[in-house]
Amino acid sequence: MTNIPELAGRLGLRPEEIHAAGSSAVKIAVAAVRARIAAGRRGKLILVTGMTPTRHGEGKTVTAIGLANGLARIGRRSVVCLRQPSLGPVFGVKGGATGGGKATVEPSEAINLGFTGDIHAIAAAHNLLAAMVDNHVYHGNPLGIDPERIIWPRTLDMEDRALRHLTVGQGPDPRSTAHPSAFQITAASEVMVILALARDYADLKARLGRVLVAYTAAGAPVRASDLHAEGAMAALLKEALEPNLVATNEGVPALVHAGPFGNLAHGTCSRLAIELGVAVADYCVVEAGFATDLGAEKFVDIVTPALGFDVDAAAIVVTQRSLREQGGASDEDALGPHPAELATGLANLGQHLDNLRAMGLGAVAALNHFPGDTDEEADLVRAFCRSRGVTVVESRGFEEGGAGCADLARAIETAAAAGARSHPLYAAGTPLLAQVETIAKRLYGAGEVVAAPEALADLRHLEEIGEAAGPVCMAKTPLSLSDNPKLKNRPQGFTVTVHRFARSAGAGFTVAYLGAIETMPGLPTKPAAESIDLADDGTILGVH
């Protein structure tokens, strides 16, 4: 294990600017982060994204960690910025989110199982607001809240489908008002998004105050500030706003902080972590959720305008497994050689490479190696990418750690030195539907965008309350370039339907739902929790 206070010192952080958070992590004071940003030093910002994933995952986290380790191997000061794992996926189907093999962040078990308590603080702040809404109604309801129009749910950092729809306020007390409610997993909470985007404590509190929680019978919005809730919520989040510093297995600094969803939110670690990483390192490596059509687009259109600087280069994670599946191989067959299907699936990679080009990004294809991969199929990928003017580098971070990603690091350094910078797909102030149309046609390959009557009603309502503003945050399946998970490879000319719009006023964006997005997942038939155990000597087993 790396000595984390010593590591913080190597980043130029003074002892009084950090404090211990558990035995193997430190938190960095917000004032210290702002001071480093104000100093004006700026390293290169590297985004790790991917092609359309399979349900198995393609190894973006392993690649991001391996790339940071690889950059250190070639003598560059690097930092990797990752989201905090949510307990729901850890105990569900996905497992942990700290990398694997010889490319991990440590202590992996602690990070996967609650870490520094940030997500618990977010849940507490979220649920405090829910309690204050119902308490206001109970005690006379001076704001005139319509109980049937309370839109702020409860939250829990666990997968539990039984909590998706419920009724609260039942009981014999005549002042209690029964009304519908729901739970969402904490990674889907707007409080999580706010924490990830807040620049300091003042911004945190202002964003919390803007949160929409309910409407009156006349349709007027009710916000957290109307309930005087933002101060207490911010107090609960004081330490959670401080970035967490740990290290990779090779001693490279890792900032693991915040964990917003990758579809109905922007799906990257905190703004403060990224700003600090860029300020103290030559290369700051950031992993974005899902593929270019979701994570990379949101990073460029939502995050970089807030940061005030752009991405210098991107690594797109490519796997033979995903290419086979996109080309028509079954889930099982995709695990082994199928060169014909892989060749067909290269069209999917082509769309993602076009997407990065549309956002101004110079890209390197990181061919992440898995058992069952073949040289024949790797040659097909290399030839395809060469025809597109894109460098392909085999990535072996899982097997070889930083040494297996040194070539990738050199290629990324070359791409970042070329001078290309990312740019948003649309101008600020573009109407919401026009934003959706731009993204759907340019990045998904859609031929038409249709707004359902419910979505048009949502737009009219947002206009009435002065909240019909962008940027838009697209909520759709990650398993296809389209809004239909069954459409594989590179579909063209399909119709995208916007089913509804929802405003995340504190986050500062509007979510466009292109399908049913579940904000409270359920556990699978055999959850990962069944394989997790605690040995008699206190060793945690089975967290992967």
N, C-alpha and C positions, 0 to 999 in steps of 0.2 A: 504494500500500500504506500502511496506517495504521501509525504508529509504536506498536508494541504496548507497550513499557515506559511510554511516555507515556500510553497508554490505561489501563494498569493504575493509574497515578498518579491519573487522573481518577476511578477507582473507589475511591480511598482506600487503595490498596495501596502500602506502602513498598518502596523498592528492595531491602531485605534480605529481603522476603517473596516475591520472585519470582526466577526465574533463567531464562536463555535456553534454549530448546529448539529448535534449528535457527535459521534466519535470520529467521523471521517468526512466532514463537510464543513464549510464556513459560509456564512452569509456576508454579503458585501453591502455596506451602507449605501442608501440611495444617493446621499450627498457625495460620496466618493465616486459613484458612477457618473453623476452629472459633472463633477470636476474633471474627470478624465475626458469626457466628451467635449467640454468647453476648451480643453487644451488644444483641440483642433487636429490632432494626429489622426490619420485615417489609413488603415491597411486595406487590403483587398477583401471584398465580400464575395464569397463563393456559395452558390446555391446548389444543393443536391436534390434532384427531382427524379422522376422515373417515367417509364412507359406504362401503359395500362397494366395494373397488377392482377395477379391471380389471387385466389383466396389464401394461398400459402404465404404471400409476401415475397418481395423480390430482393430484400436486403439493403434498403436505403440507409437504415441506421448503421449497419455494419460498414457500409461503404463510406458514410460520413465520418465515422470514427477512424476507419482505416486510412482515409484521405488525410485527416488531421495528423495521424501518426506518421503517415508517409511524408508529409510536408516537413515534420520535425526531423525525419531521417535524412532529408536532403539539406538540413541546416536552416530551415525557416522557422520563425516563431509563429506557431499556429494555435488556434483555439477552436473547439467544436461547440456549437450551441444546439441543444436538443430539448424537446419537450419532456415534461415530467410524465412518467407512466401513470395511468389511471388504474385503480384496483379492479375495476370491472373487467377489462380485457385480460389483466394478469390472471384472474381466477376463472375467466371464461374460455374463449377459444384462441385468442391471439397470444397469450402468454406475456412475458416481460418485454420491456422496450429499452434495454440497455446494451444492445448489440449481442454478439455471440462469438464463440471460438476465440480467436486471438485479437479481436477488435471489440472491446467492451469499455464501458465506463464503470468505475468502481467507487464504493461497494455496491455491486449490482443488486444483491438481495435487499439491502436497505433502501436503495433508490426505488426498486419495484414495489416495496411494501410500505409506502407511506412517506418515506424520505424525511424531509424537514417539517412536515405537517402543513405545507402550504395549501394542499387541496382540501384538507379538513377545515382550514381557516376560511377558504372560499365557500365551502358548504355552510359553515356557521353564519357567515355574512348573508348569504343568499336566503337561508331559512329564517334569519332574523327579520328580513324584509317581509317574507311571507307571513310571519306571525304578526308583524305590525299592521299589515293590511287587514287581516281578519280581526285583530284587536280594535282597530279603528271602527270597523262596522259594528262590532259588539258594543262599544261604548258610545252609541248614539249616532255614529256615521255623519259627522258634520260636513264632510266633503261630498256627501250624496253618492257614494260609490254604489254601483249596481252590482250586487253579489254575483249575478250571472255573467258579469263582464269583468271579473277579476282574471287577469291573464298571466299573473306571476305564479309559477308552479312551486313545488318543493324540489329539493335535490338530495341525491345520495350517491356516493362514489362506489356504486356496486351495480351489477346487472341484475335487475329484478322486474320481469315483465308484469308481475302481479300489481305493480304500482303505476302502470301506465295511465289508468283511468280510475278515479275514485271520487267519492263524495266526502267533503269535510264539513264540520260544523253540526253533525248530527248529535242528538242528545236531548235530555229533558229540559235544559235551561232555555226559557222562552226567549232570551236575548240572543241565543246562538242562531245563526242563519246557515242552513245547509246549502251548499253550492258545489258545483263540480270543480275538481282540481286534478292534479297529476304530479308525478315525480319525473324528473329527468336526471340522467347521470351528470355528475358534477362537471365533467369535461365539456358538456353542452350548455352549461350555465352562462348567461351573459356576464355574470361577475367574473368568471374565468377569462372571458374575452377582454373585459375591461382591465383586469390585472395585467394581461399580456400586452395591452396597447398603451397603458398609462405611462407618462414620461416622468412623473414625480407625484408626491403626496397631494398637492393641490389639484393636479389633473385627475388623479384617482378619485378624489372626493367629488369633483365637478361631474365626472362621467357617471358616478354612482347616482348622483342627484337627478340626472336626466333620464334614468331608467323608467320606462312605461310599465306600470303595474296593474292598471285597471282603467275603466271608463265610468263616467256617471251615466245616469239614465238618459241625460240629454246628449250623450256622446262626447263629453269633454274629457280629455286625457287626465289621468292622475299619475303623478310621478313620485319616485322615492323622496324627492325633496319636499313634496306636499305633506308627507308623513314625517318629515324631519328625521329620516332614517340614515342619510348618507354619512353623517359624522360617526355614528356608532359602527356602521359597516366598515368605514375606512379604518377605524381603530382596531377592529378585528383583523384587518389586512395589513397592518403596519409592517410586521416582519415578513409577511408573505410577499410583499412587493420587492424585497431585497433579493437580488439574484443569488443563486446557490452555486458555489464553486466546488467541484470535485476534480477527478483526474481520470484519464483513460488508463488502461492497463499498462501503457508505456510511458505514463507520467506526463502526458500532454494535458493542459488545462481544459476542463469541460464545464461549461455553464449550462446547467440543467434546470430550467425555470419555466413554469406555466405549461399548460397542456390543453389548449383549445381544440375542439373538434375540427376535422379537416374538411367537412362539407358545409354545415351551417355556420361555421366560423372559418378563420383564416388558416388554422392548422400549422402554426410554427411557434417556437419558443418566444419568450418575452422580448419586447422592444428594448428594454433596458439591457438584457443579456447581449443582444446583437450589437447595440451601440457600444457597450463596454468591450466586447470582443474585437470590434473594428478599431477601437481606440488604443488597445494594448498589444495587438498582434499584427504580424505581417499579413496573415491570412486568417479570416474568420469564416469557418465552414458552418453553414446552416442547413439543416434538413427541413424540407417542406413536406406536408402530408400528401399522400397519394401521388398522382402523376402531373404532367404539365398542364392538363386541362383544368385541374383543381388547385393543387398546392402552389405550383409555379405562378399561375395566373393571379391568384390571390396575393401572393407575396409581392408581385410586381404592381398590381393595381390597388392594393389596400395597404400593404405594409411599407413599401419603399416611399410613398408620398409622406407617410408619417415620419419615417426616418430622416428624410431629406437628402438621401443619397441612394444610388442605384447599385444593382448587382454587376460585378465585374466579369464573371464567367459562371457557367453552369456545368455540373457533371450530371448526365442523365443515366440512371442505372438501367441497364438492359440485361435481360436473362433469356437464355435459350428456352427455358420453361415457359415464360410468358409468350414468346414469339410462337412457340408450337401451339399453345392454347388459342392465341388469336388467329392462327391459321387453320383452326378446326379440330385439333387434337382434343381428346377427352381430358378431363381433369387427371385421370390416372395415366393416360398415354403421354401427357405433356411432361411427365417426369423422366422420360427416356428419349432416345434419339428418334426423331421423325423429321428428316430434312425437307421433305416436300411441304409438310405443314409449316415448318419454320420459314421456308422461303415465301410462302403465302402471307404469313404473319408479319413479314417485314414492312408491309404497307402500314401497319399500325405504328411502328417505329417511325416511318416516314412522316406521318401526321405530327407526331410529337416533336420531331426535329424541325418541322415547319413551324410548329407553335413557338418553339424557342426563338427561331429566327424572327417571327412576327413580333415578339417582345424585345427584340434587339439583342438577344443573348448569344454570345459565342459559346459553343458547347463542345464537350468531350464526352464520348460514349464510354461509360464504365461497364464493361462486360463482366458482370458478377458471376464467378465460377461456382457451379453446383455439381454434386455427383450426378453422373449420367450425361454430362455435357461431352460433346465430341469436337475434335479439331475440324472435321468436315463442316459442321454447322457454324463453328466460330469463323471459319473462312467465308461463309456466306454472309455473315454479319459484317465482317470487315470490308468485303467487296461492296456491299450495299452502302455502307457509311462513306467509303472512299468516293463513291459516285456522287455523294452529297457534299463532298468537301469536309467531312467530319472525321476527326481522329478517333480511333477505337483503341482502348487500352484494356487489357485483361486485368480485372481487379480480384485479388486473392487475399483480402483482408481477413476473412474468416480463418483461412488455413495458415497464413504467414504473417499476419499483423501488418505493421507499418512497412516492413520489407516487401510485402506483397502488393503494396499500393504506392511504392516509390515512383514507378513509371507513371502512374496516374497523377501523382503530385507534380511531376515535371510537365506533363501535358497540360494540366490546369494552370500552372504558372505561365506557360507559353500563351494559353488562351487569354488569361487575365491581362497579359502585357500587350495584347493586340489593340487595346483601347476601346473596344466595343462596350457599351453600357446598356442596361435594360431601360425600357421606357413603357409607360402605361399604354394600353390598347385604345383608350378613349380619353378625350379631354375632360377636365373637371367641369362639372355642371351639365354633362350629357344626361338627357332624361333616362329614367330607369329602364324603360322598355328598349330604348336604343342601345343602352349598355348591354343588356341581355342579348340582343340581336347581334351585336358586334362580336361578343364572346362566342355565341353559339355557332355563328357562321364561320368565323375565322379559325377558331380552335377546335370545334367539334366536327365541322363539316356539314352542319345543318343547312337545309335549303330554305326553311321557313320557321318563324317563331310565332306561335299563337298564344294569346293570353286568354285563359278561361274566364267566364263571367265573374267568378269569385276573385280572381286576381285583379280584374279591372275595378271591382268594387273596393278591394283593398287599396288600390292606387288612389281612387277618389277620396277615400277616407284619410289616407296619409296626406294628400294635398290639403284637405280641410283642416288638419291639425298642424300643418306646416312641417311635416316630416317626410315628404316625398323626395328624399335626397339620396345620393350615392355616397360612396361607391357601392355597387351591387355585390353581394356575396352569393355565389351560386351554390345551391344545395341540390346535389344530384348523385346518382350512383357513381362510385369510383371504378366499377367493373366494366365500363364501356365508355368510349368517347361520346356516345349519345346519352340520352336520358333513359334509355332502355337497357338494362343489364344483359339482355339476351343478344343484343347486336354487337357482334365481335368484330375484330380487325379494324378496318377503316370505312365505316358506313358513310354514304354520301347522299345528300339531298333529302334527308329525313326531316320530319317536322318535330320541333321541340315545343312542348306545351308548358307554359308557366301556370301552375295551379293556384298559387297564392303568393302574396308578398307579406313579409313581417318586418317591422322596424326594430332594430337593435339600437335604440337611441343613445345609450351610454357608450356602446362600442363605436357608433358613428357610421354604421353601414346598414343597408337594407337587404334582407335575405330574400332571394327569389327561389321558391321551391319548384323544382322540375319533376317532382315525384314525391312519394311517401318516404320521408326521412325519419327514421326511428331515433328519438332522443333518449329513450330508455331501452337499451338492448336487453335481450334475455340470454340466460345461460344455455349452452348447447346440451345435447343429450348426455355427453360425458364431459363436464367442465374440467378445466385444468386444476381446479381446486381439489379434485379427488386425488391428485398425484402430489400435492404439496403437503409437507409434514415437518414436524419439529423433532429432532433426535434428542435422546436423553441428555446429551452434553450441550444442548442449546443450539446446535447447528440447524439452520433452515435448509430443507431439502426440496428439490423438485420445481424451483422457480426458474423457468427458462424464457 
